[in-house]
Amino acid sequence: MRGGGPGERSPGGFRLRTGAEVRRPVLVRRMRPLGFCLEDVRRLLNVLGQLPDTGGPLPATGEQAHEELVTTLRKYWERADARGEDLRGELRAAEDFAGAPHGRLPRLPAASAASRKAVR
């Protein structure tokens, strides 16, 4: 996507955004439920911006800098995976709790319509 400096607009009046400006809000929405803060998003965007596209050459800073970027990226993946597993566990527990009354309902005596309305 072509983009320029702040405030640049297309001939149709639309604001031109750089690739990073487009990716940032998407990344925020995806990372926030996993417990990442805005600073984490900034750092991750910085790392991603320094890594070459697939098949590209290593950065001019050399192989060691590249390995440090990959290590940082791997740490984000590991944190995201761990938090995702925590969330899946919380969801299983919530589903177990929510499903528990359903198993008991058929064993309960039929209640009057008035008492069922009172529970809601």
matplotlib code that plots the C-alpha trace (Angstrom):
import matplotlib.pyplot as plt

x = [0.0, 1.3, 1.3, 3.0, 3.5, 0.8, -2.1, -1.5, -4.6, -5.5, -7.1, -10.4, -9.8, -9.0, -6.2, -3.1, -1.8, 1.5, 1.5, 2.5, -0.4, -2.8, -1.3, -1.2, -4.9, -5.4, -2.5, -3.8, -7.2, -5.5, -3.0, -5.1, -7.2, -3.9, -2.8, -0.4, -0.2, 0.3, 4.0, 4.2, 2.4, 5.0, 7.9, 6.5, 5.8, 9.4, 10.7, 8.5, 9.6, 13.3, 13.0, 13.3, 10.3, 10.3, 13.2, 14.9, 18.4, 19.5, 19.5, 22.7, 23.3, 24.3, 23.4, 23.6, 21.1, 18.8, 19.0, 18.1, 15.0, 14.0, 14.4, 12.3, 9.6, 9.7, 9.1, 6.0, 4.7, 5.4, 3.6, 0.7, 0.5, 0.7, -2.1, -4.2, -4.0, -4.9, -7.9, -9.0, -8.8, -10.9, -13.5, -13.7, -14.3, -17.0, -18.7, -18.6, -20.3, -22.8, -23.7, -24.1, -27.7, -28.8, -28.1, -30.2, -33.2, -34.9, -34.7, -36.4, -40.1, -42.1, -42.4, -45.3, -45.0, -45.0, -41.9, -40.1, -40.7, -39.4, -36.1, -35.5]
y = [0.0, 3.4, 6.0, 9.1, 11.5, 12.5, 14.1, 13.0, 12.3, 10.5, 12.4, 11.1, 12.6, 9.4, 9.4, 7.5, 5.1, 3.2, -0.6, -0.2, 2.2, -0.4, -3.3, -1.5, -1.5, -5.0, -6.2, -4.3, -6.0, -9.4, -9.0, -7.3, -10.4, -12.2, -9.7, -7.7, -3.9, -1.2, -1.1, -4.8, -4.0, -1.2, -3.6, -6.3, -4.0, -2.7, -6.3, -7.2, -4.0, -5.0, -8.6, -9.1, -10.3, -14.0, -14.8, -11.4, -10.8, -10.5, -6.9, -4.9, -5.2, -8.8, -12.3, -11.7, -8.8, -11.0, -13.8, -11.4, -10.3, -13.9, -14.7, -11.7, -12.7, -16.3, -15.0, -13.2, -16.4, -18.4, -15.8, -15.8, -19.6, -19.8, -17.2, -18.9, -22.1, -20.3, -18.8, -22.2, -23.6, -20.7, -21.3, -25.0, -24.2, -21.7, -24.1, -26.8, -24.5, -23.2, -26.8, -28.1, -26.9, -28.5, -32.0, -31.4, -29.8, -33.1, -34.4, -31.4, -31.4, -29.3, -25.8, -23.5, -20.9, -18.1, -19.6, -20.0, -16.3, -15.3, -17.1, -15.1]
z = [0.0, -0.9, 1.8, 2.7, 5.5, 8.0, 6.4, 2.9, 1.0, -2.2, -5.1, -3.9, -0.4, 1.4, 3.9, 2.7, 5.2, 5.3, 5.8, 9.4, 10.0, 8.6, 10.6, 13.9, 14.9, 13.6, 15.7, 18.8, 18.4, 18.1, 20.9, 23.5, 24.5, 25.0, 27.6, 25.5, 26.1, 23.5, 24.2, 23.3, 20.0, 19.3, 20.0, 17.9, 15.0, 15.4, 15.2, 12.3, 10.5, 10.9, 9.7, 6.0, 4.0, 3.2, 1.0, 1.5, 2.5, 6.1, 7.5, 7.1, 10.8, 10.4, 11.4, 15.2, 15.1, 12.9, 15.5, 18.2, 16.3, 15.7, 19.4, 20.4, 17.9, 19.2, 22.8, 21.6, 20.0, 23.2, 25.3, 22.9, 22.9, 26.7, 27.1, 24.5, 26.4, 29.6, 27.9, 26.5, 30.0, 31.4, 28.6, 29.3, 33.0, 32.1, 29.7, 32.4, 34.9, 32.4, 31.4, 34.9, 35.5, 32.2, 33.5, 36.6, 34.9, 33.8, 37.4, 38.9, 39.4, 37.0, 38.3, 37.7, 35.0, 37.6, 39.4, 36.1, 35.3, 38.8, 38.2, 35.0]

ax = plt.figure().add_subplot(projection="3d")
ax.plot(x, y, z, "-o")
ax.set_aspect("equal")
plt.show()
